[in-house]
Amino acid sequence: MSKVLAVILAGGQGERLSLLSQKRAKPAVPFAGKYRIIDFALSNCVNSSITDVAVLTQYRPHSLHDHIGIGKPWDLDREKGGIHMLQPYIGHQESEWYLGTADAVYQNLDFIMEARYDYVVILAGDHIYRMDYGPMIAFHQQRNADATLGAVVIPIEEGPRFGILETDAEGRVNSFEEKPSKPRGTLGSMGIYVFSRDMLTRVLIEDARATDSQHDFGRNIIPSMLARGERVYAYPFTGYWQDVGTIQSYWEAHMELLDDHPAFDLYDSSWIIHTRSEERPPAHILSGAHTERSLISHGCIIKGTVEHSVLSPGVVVEENAIVRDSIILFDTVIGAGSVVDRSILDKEVVVGKNCQIGYGDDMTPNKLEPTRLNTGITLIGKRVHLPDGLKVGRNCKIGADLRPEDFPADTLNSGETIEDRTYTHGWERELARRTTSKS
């Protein structure tokens, strides 16, 4: 049997997720109440009988390392193989921050070579999907491919967000363009690649020597292989796959889970999504409360109304409060009489009494992030405490750790932002000042 290593790229910042990835790596962003985004790639690995997994971290890795730990929830706490958390380091040989996806793997080639794997599966750690990688590896072997890419059909208007490829009738890739402004087709790369160990080693070393490379699989490795006439194939994937890299796509993916027959079934017992689970009591829905078409995690206490929303563990909805079309993360409290509409609230937020979040019909884009917050979704960062009676419009952004005294008025109009307290008042501002002065 071939020995397979899965390498999960989990170091990305995910800037398009705004506040959600400001203090955590994108793969560590919570999803569907109890999960983290990386849980889906990890669960795919173990459900595909791949038990050698390396996770490459870089940007704000602490919550990701804490979540994965020694890999026990995924049965990856093993003496041989199992989970390996790898990040840039300084050793006998010079190392530096990863310059791109290919460079991240290149800097860990020693690890890959020492274990003598036959095949390496490169995975993005920030997508929501269920996939058995075994058939893709078999597809790669049967065609004697030098590289195989996972590919899905995407809407033409989404093309600029993806690598777009064209193939012949047998699936061999004829052209590949990373994030084209005018895509020529609708077959998009999933950011999943299969290589033999020796081929991967060769192309990464060649790329590392190229002074004009961005050291990225999509921008450099795959186009260079095609230019040399190497055998690159596309493996067609027809199951559910969602890139949740924007606020809108993240919100939409959650709302789709609430359909009567969701495209992605979290309750499929044949393909369990594993995660680290805290010991919490069952959800408690009190007399007089009302819930409709929602996912409510363990530890939640519901005294008010929850409609078409996803609640992470430990959320409290007080009397006469309404949560609608929203995503509420861990241990947040919605005060009595407050309304939260079409909003995403990060961990440990306290919404005061009689607040209105997502207020009115004004769809003015956020003035600081007009390309990220323009569909009416309001974002509230970690550990914010909102004062009683606050009105917050659409496309608003409220940074982390703010206290009631940080709000100068009782209304935040649509498109407005109040900055993160730890940035505007704390050590991060001083660090930014010093960095600017040095540059």
Secondary structure, 3 states (H helix, E strand, C coil): CCCEEEEEECCCCCHHHHHHHCCCCHHHCEECCCEECHHHHHHHHHHCCCCEEEEECCCCCHHHHHHHCCCHHHCCCCCCCEEEEECCCCCCCCCCCCCCHHHHHHCCHHHHHHCCCCEEEEEECCEEECCCHHHHHHHHHHCCCCEEEEEEECCHHHHHHCEEEEECCCCEEEEEEECCCCCCCCEEEEEEEEEEHHHHHHHHHHHHHCCCCCCCHHHHHHHHHHHCCCCEEEEECCCCEEECCCHHHHHHHHHHCCCCCCCCCCCCCCCCCCCCCCCCCCCEECCCCEEECCEECCCCEECCEEECCEECCCCEECCCCEEECCEECCCCEECCCCEEECEEECCCCEECCCCEECCCCCCCCCCCCCCCCCCCCEEECCCCEECCCCEECCCCEECCCCCHHHCCCCEECCCCEECCHHHHCCHHHHHHHHHHHHC
